[in-house]
Amino acid sequence: MAGAGPAQQRLNQVVRNIAANMVAEVCSIYLLRAGNVLELFATEGLNPESVHKARLKVGEGLVGTIADTATPLSLPDAQSHPKFAYLPETGEEIYHSLVGVPIIRAGRVVGVLVVQNRTMREYDEDEIDAMQTIAMVLAELVGQGELVDPGEFREAELRRREPYIYDGVGLAEGLALGVAVLHEPRVAVDSLIAEDPVVELNRLAEAMSGLRRRIDDMLDDQEVSTGEHRDVLEAYRMFAHDRGWREKIEEAIKSGLTAEAAVERVQMETRARMGSITDPYLRERLSDLEDLANRLMRHLAGKTETAAGDELPEEAILIARSMGPAELLDYDRTRLKAVVLEEGSQTSHVAIVARGLGIPLVGGCERVLERVDPGDVVIADGDTGQVIFRPTQEVAAAFAENLRIRVEQRAEYAALRDVPAETRDGVPIKLYMNAGLMVDLPHLVETGADGIGLFRTELQFMVSSTMPRLAAQIELYANVLASAGDRPVIFRTLDVGGDKVLPYLGAAREENPALGWRAIRLVLDRPALLRYQLRALLIAAAGRTLHVMFPMVADVAEFRQARQILEVERRRLDRLGRPLPEAIRVGTMLEVPALAYQLPALLPLVDFISIGSNDLLQFFFAADRGNPKVSGRYDILAPAALKLLKGINDACTQANVPVSLCGEMAGRPLEAMTLIGLGFRSISMNAVSIGPVKAMLRGLNVGDFRAYIDRLIDGPDRTLRGKIESFARDHGVRI
């Protein structure tokens, strides 16, 4: 019977010892069984007859929650917690306080260790730390296979061999078919208790030095010596030199742990403290710290490489829970075709580096490591965010054909680079690209874009742990302008707040951040921030034309105030005798519906307008485009939305104010075709979309289509998508 024998006796003794040492009425150990069930294996204090009978699903009750989240939980009154689940067979109703920690082996939760007391007491950090150390030892006992027969998980393992599809989040564009390679950043800790703390402290010091040298070597790499790559790694190096992190590890060693066990314990503490944080910037700091801890563990073990140290397969797709940017740079980029992560976000450091290197990246694939084995065939689509593990032969063949077609299409789009972007009836259209990093700039030449219609300046602020200095801002903007040559660059001033939080600004949490203290509102309240950025832009654009655009303007008064700050900075530089831009053109984004009704007052003040369709239409329909429950409740090709866009374009055209539209809408051939039909002659999109949109344009007779859409726009249809698609098919327009 599973659970019989000496291992069970040792487990029974463990719970008795823990209860005695922690002065606790209850100590219990739950272990994971087949079917994702946690079974009570040993207890001191609960009803002994409930051992091997009391069970909870992972995610059920407090014990199940600890297993599901892989983080400790400490409660002075457990029964008041909404996740509390009463098990009558245990007799636990008389106990109030509870502290539990996960038992983790090889990166997976294999059980839960719990302590309970009758009184409502707070457990201190030392007690939780001690339990985590004990859980590390218990994990090795569980791993011996005497308590739970590994064979009972075979059915689950067979299910793992079936095809499986993840709908993740595309973080870096591209498509790849290859074989899975597990990143495997963790090093198993074989020895927990140190014989000589001084020896362990010396080992830590040596490993720390090796870690820092390796980071310095990466910063010397020519591929990452400039631009955002370096900004990312400089922030990463700062964490490696953090005194507090090292002191915590040293304290754990002095308590009797080996250097490896101390690093793992501090890593678990950090994960427990930060694991519930939803702030994207702070979540990235956790990822960086995890990366550093894993790298330090490898230095201690004499295994300074991950899977990057091995020869990768020709078509390798890397699978990991999370990664720091330094780890990605370790890999052979000629063999690495894509990366799939359990975590990650658009602004994560690893995503920024992946986009710069042209490596497709998909994030948001929860528990992917539980679904994949090394060598599995994987399809990763960084455009759509879909990942397919172990595809059938038919699916793999269809994908290979799709990939072949994409390669042919890209060659066709590349051939259009120097061909004018004009419709079949000779109407010229300006196609601009969006950018935010220096690594985006080569796409200007590759795609034949007319310029940069939106340069997102906030990314420089988001990858830095401190406010970028004036000199750093000047250097970036000057490099962007130099790379663009004669093509115009429209710089959008700092658009942070909302979901783009900078911790050094000290912004308070808001219930509705998308409609809160962000973008122009934030910098007008912190004018020094805007003044420094505008000063940097004016200096960087000396002798050239500077295009500046303010985001999230909701009122003409806000635009006047921002433009006045720009004028103050211009006069200041003029007084100091500094070279100024040859011309300054100032515009605003129109992404708040209220501003559309102030155009008569606004248009005489602006040099251009850029419609931010993403925010404008989600505000217009009162539906968050990032929320899957409501994002499908409207269509951007609904007549109401098109009439709004047409009205803005007509007003700008009549006032002779250039107008463009940037956003996802501009980058889809069908929607871009609709915009051209509404009268737009300038749109801005991601670089990858320029080829498909130009191919669409060259098959479109805009005169015929404009007459057609003018008849539809006042009709009763909920959306015009189907009718516009039919027009494109009937007239041979590629969408």
Secondary structure, DSSP 8 states (H G I E B T S, - for coil): -TT-SHHHHHHHHHHHHHHHHTT-SEEEEEEEETTTEEEEEEEESS-GGGTTT-EEETTSHHHHHHHHHTS-EEESSGGGSTT----GGGTGGG--EEEEEEEEETTEEEEEEEEEESS-----HHHHHHHHHHHHHHHHHHHTSSSS-GGGGHHHHHHHTS-EEEE-EEEE--EEEEEEEE----------B-S-HHHHHHHHHHHHHHHHHHHHHHHT-GGGSSHHHHHHHHHHHHHHT-HHHHHHHHHHHHTTB-HHHHHHHHHHHHHHHHTT---HHHHHHHHHHHHHHHHHHHHHHT---SGGGS---TTEEEEES---HHHHHTS-TTTEEEEEESS--TT-HHHHHHHHHT--EEE--TTGGGT--TT-EEEEETTTTEEEES--HHHHHHHHHHHHHHHHHHHHHHHTTTS--B-TTS-B-EEEEEE-SGGGTHHHHHHT-S-EEEEETHHHHHT-SS---HHHHHHHHHHHHHHHTTS-EEEE----BTTB--GGGT----SSGGGSS-HHHHHHHSHHHHHHHHHHHHHHTTTSEEEEEE-S--SHHHHHHHHHHHHHHHHHHHHTT----SEEEEEEEE-SHHHHTTHHHHGGG-SEEEEEHHHHHHHHHT--TT-TTTGGG--TTSHHHHHHHHHHHHHHHHTT--EEEESGGGGSHHHHHHHHHHT--EEEE-HHHHHHHHHHHTT--HHHHHHHHHHHTTSS-S--HHHHHHHHHHTT---
